Amino acid sequence: MSIQRKLRYGMVGGGPGAFIGAVHRKAAALDGEIELVAGAFSSVPEKSQQQGAELFLPAARAYGSYQQMVEKESRLPRELRIDFVSIVTPNHNHFEIAKAFITSGFHVVCDKPMTTTLEDAEELCRLVKKHGVVFALTHNYTGYPMVKQARELVRQGALGTVRKIVVEYSQGWLTTFLEGEGAKQAVWRTDPQQAGVAGCFGDIGAHAENLAHYITGLEIEEICADLTTFVPGRKLDDDANTLVHYEGGARGIMYASQISAGEENGFRIRVFGTEASLEWLQENPNYLYVRFASGPEQIYKRGNGYLAPIAAHNSRLPSGHPEAFFEAFANLYRNAGRTIAAKISGTMPGEFDTDFPTVQDGARGVHFIHAVVRSSQQRGWIKASYAPPEG
């Protein structure tokens, strides 16, 4: 790192009963370079205080609202205030929280999708540029070493010209009307007031779009989408199927489902080129499979010396010792954190430290979610090309 101390951060969201907030906290702490010093963990002040106490934070820095957190942290001396904020609230809150911290000069790490509207996403791009802050979006699957190895193989031309991309993300946890039983994670993810215009596709389909773009670098030109709500009473889609035309002529199939009974977290990507193909599965993430038109299959394994430098940079353990979900999240926090540290000290970040999803990736993702919804409503192909504004 380029500063001789730990980075200090605060969290908005992640209070009692939340799932993803605890994941972020564990990931941020993994490398010992970042420490949690403040938070507005709930919109209910008492719950925020409760979470702060459980995390051994001073009561004065467990705030009752994000507005209070921005105001009071801004008044603290620079040697005490937070360096960045981690936003882990339901989707509809992301924009206003991020805007408040950005305009006050704080760096931001935000959960996906970045916002619920494209207008808000583009505004964040402009604000990030105007205020010169670092903005990282936690598309955590890009943090896996073997995903980075896959991207390097595509960049090096090992697959030849990419012809087809197939991405699937299948879960089964919403097979029943779980939100009707008051399950917290189901309630907000299926509520258009909190989740936005898409349910399943906004939640996990966004990861599919991001992973395909991260590995191949290809931009989408047009799509034909079909969103379905299978469970009676549900307000948003719980299953989505999308055909994709990419720049340069590549074709894609992208689908996401949360009503696929028996599936746990079946995230899988296959990329087919003129010379070879690759496959990566999130539930078996330490292996990357490469298959050739003529020749034996190759299996790349995490932690080995033959991997690309960027894959090695994002590995912590020797071969044979599995790394997975928390470590992938931690890679994003470490890379973003080191970039923030370099910004603070006025130095250049390390060679691989800027390798994390940015505000532009967030805008691209929001655009795609809305394009999928529009295509499904129109029941046909629509133009979906997009160039996010600079941030």
C-alpha positions as CSV (number, residue, x, y, z in Angstrom):
1,M,0.0,0.0,0.0
2,S,1.1,3.6,-0.5
3,I,0.1,4.9,2.9
4,Q,1.6,3.7,6.1
5,R,-1.6,2.7,7.9
6,K,-4.8,0.7,7.4
7,L,-7.6,2.3,5.3
8,R,-10.6,3.2,7.4
9,Y,-14.1,2.6,6.1
10,G,-17.7,2.9,7.2
11,M,-20.7,0.8,6.1
12,V,-24.2,1.8,5.3
13,G,-26.5,-1.2,5.7
14,G,-25.5,-4.6,6.8
15,G,-27.5,-4.5,10.1
16,P,-29.1,-7.3,12.1
17,G,-30.4,-10.0,9.9
18,A,-28.6,-8.9,6.7
19,F,-26.7,-11.4,4.7
20,I,-24.4,-9.5,2.3
21,G,-23.1,-6.9,4.9
22,A,-21.3,-9.6,6.9
23,V,-19.8,-11.0,3.7
24,H,-18.4,-7.5,2.9
25,R,-17.0,-7.0,6.4
26,K,-15.2,-10.4,6.4
27,A,-13.8,-9.8,2.9
28,A,-12.6,-6.3,3.6
29,A,-10.8,-7.5,6.7
30,L,-9.1,-10.5,5.1
31,D,-5.8,-9.0,4.1
32,G,-5.4,-6.8,7.2
33,E,-5.2,-3.6,5.2
34,I,-8.7,-2.2,5.9
35,E,-10.6,-1.7,9.1
36,L,-14.2,-0.9,9.9
37,V,-14.5,2.2,12.1
38,A,-18.0,3.5,11.6
39,G,-21.4,2.6,10.2
40,A,-25.1,3.5,9.7
41,F,-26.1,-0.2,9.7
42,S,-29.9,0.3,9.7
43,S,-32.4,3.0,9.1
44,V,-33.7,2.2,12.6
45,P,-31.2,3.9,15.0
46,E,-31.5,1.3,17.7
47,K,-30.6,-1.5,15.3
48,S,-27.6,0.5,14.0
49,Q,-26.4,0.9,17.6
50,Q,-27.0,-2.8,18.2
51,Q,-24.9,-3.8,15.2
52,G,-22.2,-1.3,16.1
53,A,-21.9,-2.7,19.6
54,E,-21.7,-6.3,18.2
55,L,-18.8,-5.1,16.0
56,F,-17.1,-3.3,19.0
57,L,-17.4,0.2,17.5
58,P,-17.7,3.3,19.7
59,A,-21.3,4.2,20.1
60,A,-20.6,7.7,18.7
61,R,-19.7,6.1,15.4
62,A,-22.7,3.9,15.0
63,Y,-24.9,6.4,13.3
64,G,-28.7,6.6,13.1
65,S,-28.7,7.5,9.4
66,Y,-26.4,7.8,6.4
67,Q,-27.0,11.5,6.4
68,Q,-25.8,11.8,10.0
69,M,-22.8,9.6,9.1
70,V,-21.8,11.9,6.2
71,E,-22.2,15.0,8.2
72,K,-20.3,13.8,11.3
73,E,-17.5,12.0,9.5
74,S,-16.9,15.0,7.3
75,R,-16.3,17.1,10.5
76,L,-13.7,14.7,11.9
77,P,-10.0,15.4,11.4
78,R,-8.6,13.6,8.4
79,E,-6.5,11.3,10.6
80,L,-9.8,9.9,12.1
81,R,-12.5,10.1,9.5
82,I,-13.3,7.2,7.1
83,D,-11.5,7.0,3.8
84,F,-14.4,5.2,2.0
85,V,-17.9,4.0,2.5
86,S,-19.2,0.5,1.7
87,I,-22.9,0.6,0.6
88,V,-24.8,-2.7,1.2
89,T,-28.4,-1.6,1.3
90,P,-31.3,-2.7,-0.9
91,N,-30.9,-1.3,-4.5
92,H,-33.3,1.7,-4.3
93,N,-31.0,3.4,-1.7
94,H,-27.7,3.1,-3.6
95,F,-27.9,6.3,-5.6
96,E,-28.8,8.8,-2.8
97,I,-26.2,7.3,-0.4
98,A,-23.5,7.1,-3.0
99,K,-24.2,10.7,-4.1
100,A,-24.0,12.0,-0.6
101,F,-20.6,10.5,0.1
102,I,-19.2,11.3,-3.3
103,T,-20.1,14.9,-3.1
104,S,-18.5,15.0,0.4
105,G,-15.3,13.7,-1.1
106,F,-15.4,10.1,0.2
107,H,-14.5,7.1,-2.0
108,V,-17.2,4.5,-2.5
109,V,-17.6,0.7,-2.7
110,C,-21.1,-0.2,-3.7
111,D,-23.0,-3.4,-4.1
112,K,-24.7,-4.2,-7.4
113,P,-26.8,-3.2,-9.3
114,M,-25.5,0.3,-8.9
115,T,-28.8,2.1,-9.2
116,T,-32.4,1.4,-10.2
117,T,-32.5,3.9,-13.0
118,L,-30.1,4.7,-15.9
119,E,-30.4,8.4,-15.2
120,D,-29.1,7.9,-11.7
121,A,-26.3,5.6,-12.9
122,E,-25.1,8.2,-15.4
123,E,-25.3,10.9,-12.7
124,L,-23.0,8.9,-10.5
125,C,-20.5,8.6,-13.4
126,R,-20.4,12.3,-13.7
127,L,-20.1,12.9,-10.0
128,V,-17.2,10.4,-9.7
129,K,-15.4,12.3,-12.4
130,K,-16.2,15.7,-11.0
131,H,-15.1,14.9,-7.4
132,G,-12.1,12.7,-8.4
133,V,-13.0,9.8,-6.1
134,V,-12.6,6.1,-6.5
135,F,-15.8,4.1,-7.1
136,A,-15.8,0.3,-7.0
137,L,-18.8,-1.9,-7.7
138,T,-18.8,-5.4,-6.1
139,H,-19.4,-7.7,-8.9
140,N,-17.5,-10.2,-6.8
141,Y,-17.3,-13.0,-9.4
142,T,-14.7,-11.0,-11.3
143,G,-12.5,-11.4,-8.3
144,Y,-11.9,-15.2,-8.8
145,P,-8.4,-16.0,-9.9
146,M,-9.6,-18.4,-12.6
147,V,-12.0,-15.8,-14.0
148,K,-9.0,-13.6,-14.4
149,Q,-7.1,-16.4,-16.1
150,A,-10.0,-16.9,-18.5
151,R,-9.9,-13.2,-19.4
152,E,-6.2,-13.4,-20.1
153,L,-6.6,-16.4,-22.4
154,V,-9.2,-14.5,-24.4
155,R,-7.0,-11.4,-24.5
156,Q,-4.0,-13.5,-25.7
157,G,-6.1,-15.1,-28.5
158,A,-5.9,-18.6,-27.2
159,L,-9.5,-19.2,-28.2
160,G,-9.2,-17.5,-31.6
161,T,-12.1,-15.3,-32.5
162,V,-15.0,-15.5,-30.0
163,R,-18.1,-16.8,-31.7
164,K,-20.5,-17.6,-28.8
165,I,-21.0,-16.9,-25.1
166,V,-23.3,-18.9,-22.9
167,V,-23.9,-17.7,-19.4
168,E,-26.3,-19.2,-16.9
169,Y,-27.1,-18.3,-13.3
170,S,-29.6,-20.7,-11.7
171,Q,-30.9,-20.7,-8.2
172,G,-34.0,-22.4,-6.7
173,W,-34.5,-20.5,-3.4
174,L,-37.5,-18.5,-4.7
175,T,-39.4,-21.6,-6.0
176,T,-42.2,-20.8,-3.6
177,F,-43.8,-17.5,-2.5
178,L,-41.1,-17.0,0.2
179,E,-41.7,-13.2,0.4
180,G,-45.3,-14.0,1.6
181,E,-43.7,-15.7,4.6
182,G,-41.8,-12.5,5.5
183,A,-38.3,-13.8,4.6
184,K,-36.2,-10.6,4.7
185,Q,-34.0,-11.4,1.7
186,A,-37.0,-12.4,-0.4
187,V,-39.2,-9.4,0.6
188,W,-36.9,-6.7,-0.7
189,R,-35.6,-8.6,-3.7
190,T,-39.1,-9.1,-5.1
191,D,-40.4,-5.6,-4.4
192,P,-40.2,-3.2,-7.3
193,Q,-40.0,-0.3,-4.9
194,Q,-36.8,-1.6,-3.5
195,A,-35.3,-3.9,-6.1
196,G,-36.1,-1.8,-9.2
197,V,-37.6,-2.8,-12.6
198,A,-36.3,-6.4,-12.5
199,G,-36.3,-9.1,-9.9
200,C,-34.3,-12.2,-10.8
201,F,-32.5,-10.5,-13.7
202,G,-31.6,-7.4,-11.6
203,D,-30.4,-9.6,-8.8
204,I,-28.3,-12.3,-10.5
205,G,-28.7,-11.7,-14.2
206,A,-26.7,-8.5,-13.7
207,H,-23.8,-10.8,-12.7
208,A,-24.2,-12.8,-15.9
209,E,-23.9,-9.7,-18.1
210,N,-20.9,-8.3,-16.1
211,L,-19.0,-11.6,-16.2
212,A,-19.4,-12.1,-19.9
213,H,-18.2,-8.5,-20.6
214,Y,-15.3,-8.9,-18.1
215,I,-13.9,-12.1,-19.7
216,T,-14.5,-11.3,-23.4
217,G,-14.5,-7.5,-23.5
218,L,-17.3,-7.6,-26.0
219,E,-20.0,-5.0,-26.1
220,I,-23.7,-6.0,-26.6
221,E,-25.4,-4.6,-29.7
222,E,-28.9,-6.0,-29.5
223,I,-31.0,-8.4,-27.4
224,C,-34.2,-10.4,-27.4
225,A,-35.4,-11.1,-23.8
226,D,-38.2,-13.1,-22.2
227,L,-38.9,-12.4,-18.5
228,T,-41.4,-14.6,-16.7
229,T,-43.0,-14.6,-13.2
230,F,-43.8,-18.2,-12.4
231,V,-44.8,-17.9,-8.7
232,P,-48.4,-16.5,-8.2
233,G,-48.5,-13.2,-6.4
234,R,-44.9,-12.3,-7.1
235,K,-44.4,-8.7,-8.4
236,L,-41.2,-9.2,-10.4
237,D,-39.6,-11.7,-12.7
238,D,-38.2,-14.9,-11.2
239,D,-36.9,-16.4,-14.5
240,A,-35.3,-14.7,-17.5
241,N,-34.0,-15.9,-20.9
242,T,-32.0,-13.6,-23.3
243,L,-30.6,-13.9,-26.7
244,V,-27.6,-11.6,-27.4
245,H,-25.9,-10.2,-30.4
246,Y,-22.4,-8.9,-29.6
247,E,-20.2,-6.6,-31.6
248,G,-18.1,-8.3,-34.2
249,G,-20.8,-11.0,-34.8
250,A,-20.5,-13.1,-31.7
251,R,-23.8,-14.6,-30.4
252,G,-24.8,-15.2,-26.8
253,I,-27.4,-17.0,-24.6
254,M,-27.8,-15.5,-21.2
255,Y,-30.3,-16.8,-18.7
256,A,-31.0,-16.4,-15.0
257,S,-33.5,-18.2,-12.8
258,Q,-34.5,-18.3,-9.1
259,I,-37.2,-20.9,-9.5
260,S,-34.9,-23.7,-10.7
261,A,-35.8,-26.3,-8.0
262,G,-32.7,-28.0,-6.6
263,E,-30.2,-25.4,-7.9
264,E,-28.1,-23.6,-5.3
265,N,-25.8,-21.1,-6.9
266,G,-25.3,-22.5,-10.4
267,F,-23.3,-19.7,-12.1
268,R,-21.6,-21.0,-15.2
269,I,-20.0,-19.3,-18.2
270,R,-18.8,-20.9,-21.5
271,V,-17.0,-19.0,-24.2
272,F,-16.5,-20.6,-27.6
273,G,-13.9,-19.4,-30.1
274,T,-12.7,-20.5,-33.5
275,E,-9.8,-22.4,-32.0
276,A,-10.9,-23.4,-28.5
277,S,-13.5,-22.9,-25.7
278,L,-13.4,-22.3,-22.0
279,E,-15.7,-23.1,-19.1
280,W,-15.8,-21.8,-15.5
281,L,-18.3,-22.8,-12.8
282,Q,-18.8,-20.8,-9.6
283,E,-19.6,-23.8,-7.5
284,N,-16.2,-25.4,-8.6
285,P,-14.3,-22.1,-8.9
286,N,-10.7,-23.2,-8.6
287,Y,-10.6,-24.9,-12.0
288,L,-10.8,-23.5,-15.5
289,Y,-11.5,-25.9,-18.4
290,V,-10.1,-25.2,-21.9
291,R,-11.1,-27.4,-24.8
292,F,-9.6,-27.4,-28.2
293,A,-11.1,-28.1,-31.7
294,S,-8.2,-30.6,-32.2
295,G,-6.3,-31.6,-29.1
296,P,-6.7,-32.7,-25.5
297,E,-8.6,-30.7,-22.9
298,Q,-6.6,-28.6,-20.5
299,I,-7.5,-27.9,-16.9
300,Y,-6.0,-24.8,-15.3
301,K,-5.8,-25.0,-11.5
302,R,-5.6,-22.1,-9.1
303,G,-2.4,-21.4,-7.2
304,N,0.0,-22.8,-9.8
305,G,3.1,-21.1,-11.3
306,Y,1.9,-21.4,-14.9
307,L,-1.0,-19.0,-14.4
308,A,-1.0,-15.4,-15.8
309,P,0.5,-12.8,-13.4
310,I,-2.9,-11.2,-12.7
311,A,-4.4,-14.6,-11.6
312,A,-1.4,-15.1,-9.4
313,H,-1.8,-11.6,-7.9
314,N,-5.4,-12.6,-6.9
315,S,-4.4,-15.9,-5.3
316,R,-3.4,-16.2,-1.6
317,L,-2.8,-19.9,-1.1
318,P,-0.6,-22.6,-2.7
319,S,-2.2,-25.0,-5.1
320,G,-4.5,-27.6,-3.5
321,H,-5.8,-25.2,-0.9
322,P,-9.3,-24.0,-2.1
323,E,-10.1,-20.3,-2.4
324,A,-13.6,-19.2,-3.0
325,F,-16.4,-16.7,-2.3
326,F,-14.9,-14.6,0.5
327,E,-11.5,-14.4,-1.2
328,A,-13.1,-13.2,-4.4
329,F,-14.8,-10.4,-2.6
330,A,-11.6,-9.7,-0.7
331,N,-9.8,-9.3,-4.0
332,L,-12.1,-6.5,-5.0
333,Y,-11.7,-4.8,-1.6
334,R,-7.9,-5.2,-1.7
335,N,-7.6,-3.8,-5.2
336,A,-10.0,-1.0,-4.7
337,G,-8.4,-0.2,-1.3
338,R,-4.9,0.0,-2.7
339,T,-6.2,2.3,-5.5
340,I,-7.8,4.5,-2.8
341,A,-4.6,4.5,-0.8
342,A,-2.6,5.5,-3.9
343,K,-5.2,8.3,-4.5
344,I,-4.8,9.6,-1.0
345,S,-1.0,9.6,-1.1
346,G,-0.8,11.0,-4.6
347,T,1.0,8.0,-6.0
348,M,0.2,5.5,-8.8
349,P,-1.6,2.2,-7.9
350,G,0.1,-1.1,-8.5
351,E,0.0,-2.9,-11.8
352,F,-3.1,-5.0,-11.0
353,D,-4.7,-2.8,-8.3
354,T,-7.1,-1.0,-10.6
355,D,-8.6,-4.4,-11.7
356,F,-12.1,-4.0,-10.2
357,P,-15.5,-3.1,-11.6
358,T,-16.0,0.7,-11.8
359,V,-18.9,3.2,-11.9
360,Q,-18.9,2.7,-15.7
361,D,-19.5,-1.0,-15.3
362,G,-22.3,-0.1,-13.0
363,A,-23.9,2.2,-15.6
364,R,-23.5,-0.5,-18.3
365,G,-25.2,-3.1,-16.1
366,V,-28.2,-0.8,-15.2
367,H,-28.6,0.0,-18.9
368,F,-28.6,-3.8,-19.7
369,I,-31.2,-4.5,-17.0
370,H,-33.6,-1.9,-18.4
371,A,-33.0,-3.1,-22.0
372,V,-33.9,-6.6,-21.0
373,V,-37.1,-5.4,-19.4
374,R,-38.0,-3.3,-22.4
375,S,-37.3,-6.2,-24.8
376,S,-39.4,-8.5,-22.9
377,Q,-42.3,-6.0,-22.7
378,Q,-42.0,-5.5,-26.5
379,R,-41.6,-9.2,-27.1
380,G,-38.8,-8.8,-29.6
381,W,-35.3,-7.7,-30.6
382,I,-34.1,-4.2,-29.5
383,K,-30.9,-2.3,-29.9
384,A,-28.9,-2.4,-26.7
385,S,-25.6,-0.9,-27.5
386,Y,-24.3,1.5,-24.8
387,A,-21.3,3.6,-24.0
388,P,-21.2,4.6,-20.3
389,P,-20.2,8.2,-19.6
390,E,-16.8,8.6,-18.2
391,G,-16.4,8.6,-14.4
